[in-house]
Amino acid sequence: MRASCVVRRAWAFFLVLGACTPATTRPSFAPLPEALHAVINAPPARLTAVADSLLRADTVPVRFVSMLDAFLETGEFAGTYRLRLWADPDVPGKARVTIEAVYRPFEDPSRTRRDLERAAPPGSPGQRRAEQLLAALKDKLGVTTY
């Protein structure tokens, strides 16, 4: 085999390898067990875009949103409350959505932010906002019950 052919094949291999990235913008942790769940009648990216527009229209600060990874995180509101939304594919055209409402009862610079977060208690501003967002997504996009 000629050297130029080997170089070309190696170049093609590294080009393909470089195009595949395992990187994601989603956090490395899973949602808390108290998070809200539903199956919404929309693909994950569309669901994330609609959630983003609903929150922004309701003046909740959105800190980060990724349509590609179907993940959204708000900034802090009503004190130290924060929402996170994960949208995962279910069947074609539907997404399994998880909405987590958390708060930080205290600050400790020696610990990570996630270590300090607790599930928002029932009736709190964070939990109410998560319930309102889920209800608005169900109304706007539809919901599937298995």
Disulfide bonds with the S-S distance in Angstrom:
none
